């Protein structure tokens, strides 16, 4: 894997050379001496991080040319991280640059160790922001009727929905609990010629057997105790639209016979009624149980199975949707953070790692609930694994070198803050980094700024 590109902009050839040799093992270094050459190099090499001296020709004694360069660089790429190089007497100008969008500033000549830490943090931040921007773009590209995903398995589902939506065939959706079977059913309805009709959903396993017949088929006034008025059932209510029968495997055998008759003849009789009623309802069913096994055990009628499963569509579990986990996690965070008035919330690297490594037995529904909780529980702008009620795997065996470094950095930050009574400036000085960089690292690792003691 190639090194990230670093652009150094300084009119002093000796300083450019010193900086280059200090970091050339970790970066592909590109040099420029003025605004025009900096912009040309930026367009050609697209660096993520830029070291920029404010005193550039033709007026090196003024910050104007450097600030203009900063403005044009950020206009070309808002995710670029520009680190200002300034002398001690130019601190006010460096702060102006930070207000204008610079990532950080370092005093000239910068300490090599501090320079490397600041560059590393800036590079990682730029990389993370680009990844998140890519995920946000994918939210639109890979969105299909309320469903999200770019993995081959979910794209196959999207393609099948497009095909079956144009027909009147009954569809059986198969999949584990929480995979999004009702979302898929709604997508089929919205893409169908019945989209202007009603979508009616009923969970066959959530309603007592004594009430389920009335819920499905309706009842006449006086049909049973408590039936004070005539009431149409879900099948009749969905006429002209779509009926979604969730957990159809839980349907009692006595009602399976009555449902089969409706599917064959498109006619129903309300409970307590003697008149047949014509209905025009398409049925989409779903189950998380093995209906073929249920047929062998005599719990599900074979003739009904073939009526509801003209087309069978399996919704894959989340663990099999390679690449979709970060996309879905970002979509949920974006939605719930906006709803909760916390639009600046983002995932820490450890949270993203925990999301990727979790097995998701509850599938998409589980992720939705975990992210909703995290938005409520997060104490900083960075969501941590604990906010998601997931284990932080940073201490697990087989971690990467980058993960090991991050673990060490977090430990050093927390130790320095404890040692200096949560005084950020003192802790940053001991660690050899600037205060803005200290805050960036605290946010990344989910270390709350609330504990910061005024200095």
Secondary structure as GFF3:
##gff-version 3
##sequence-region A 1 455
A	DSSP	beta_strand	4	9	.	.	.	ID=ss1
A	DSSP	alpha_helix	13	23	.	.	.	ID=ss2
A	DSSP	beta_strand	27	32	.	.	.	ID=ss3
A	DSSP	alpha_helix	35	45	.	.	.	ID=ss4
A	DSSP	beta_strand	49	53	.	.	.	ID=ss5
A	DSSP	alpha_helix	64	76	.	.	.	ID=ss6
A	DSSP	beta_strand	81	86	.	.	.	ID=ss7
A	DSSP	three_ten_helix	88	90	.	.	.	ID=ss8
A	DSSP	alpha_helix	91	99	.	.	.	ID=ss9
A	DSSP	beta_strand	104	107	.	.	.	ID=ss10
A	DSSP	alpha_helix	112	141	.	.	.	ID=ss11
A	DSSP	beta_strand	143	144	.	.	.	ID=ss12
A	DSSP	beta_strand	147	148	.	.	.	ID=ss13
A	DSSP	alpha_helix	152	165	.	.	.	ID=ss14
A	DSSP	beta_strand	171	174	.	.	.	ID=ss15
A	DSSP	alpha_helix	181	191	.	.	.	ID=ss16
A	DSSP	beta_strand	199	203	.	.	.	ID=ss17
A	DSSP	alpha_helix	209	217	.	.	.	ID=ss18
A	DSSP	alpha_helix	234	237	.	.	.	ID=ss19
A	DSSP	beta_strand	242	246	.	.	.	ID=ss20
A	DSSP	three_ten_helix	248	250	.	.	.	ID=ss21
A	DSSP	alpha_helix	253	265	.	.	.	ID=ss22
A	DSSP	beta_strand	267	268	.	.	.	ID=ss23
A	DSSP	beta_strand	277	278	.	.	.	ID=ss24
A	DSSP	beta_strand	282	287	.	.	.	ID=ss25
A	DSSP	alpha_helix	291	296	.	.	.	ID=ss26
A	DSSP	alpha_helix	302	308	.	.	.	ID=ss27
A	DSSP	beta_strand	311	314	.	.	.	ID=ss28
A	DSSP	three_ten_helix	318	320	.	.	.	ID=ss29
A	DSSP	alpha_helix	324	339	.	.	.	ID=ss30
A	DSSP	beta_strand	346	347	.	.	.	ID=ss31
A	DSSP	alpha_helix	349	357	.	.	.	ID=ss32
A	DSSP	alpha_helix	363	377	.	.	.	ID=ss33
A	DSSP	beta_strand	382	383	.	.	.	ID=ss34
A	DSSP	three_ten_helix	385	388	.	.	.	ID=ss35
A	DSSP	three_ten_helix	393	395	.	.	.	ID=ss36
A	DSSP	alpha_helix	401	419	.	.	.	ID=ss37
A	DSSP	alpha_helix	424	431	.	.	.	ID=ss38
A	DSSP	alpha_helix	435	444	.	.	.	ID=ss39
A	DSSP	three_ten_helix	449	451	.	.	.	ID=ss40
###
